[in-house]
């Protein structure tokens, strides 16, 4: 016999909402300025790294990612 499907409020009440997760992969940390990215890399002890701009086509926004070489 199949159980009836619980609605959202009942799941929250019974704390059943966290049984199935979304299983997302973690996104890379990004920065708005190169100075902040360099400071983060030095704090984490990263020696060989390259800064990559993820918003190349948009000149008004910066989104910089640290890539370890």
Phi, psi and omega in degrees: 000134183272142176281148177288148181287132179275144177274169190303314182297321179291322177297317179296320181295320181271001181057046179258002186288341185262013180291311178256120179266177180269346176053053177277147174275148182292138180275154178289148179287132181237159184226156180270336180231155179291328180297317180293323179293318179295319179296320178295317181296319178293321180294325180274353178080027179275123183268297183266105180216161178229140179265126182243131178273120181276345179250057184296322185282344181253104183287344183273344182238144174243135173219101190253134179241145177269126177245122180280131180263000000 
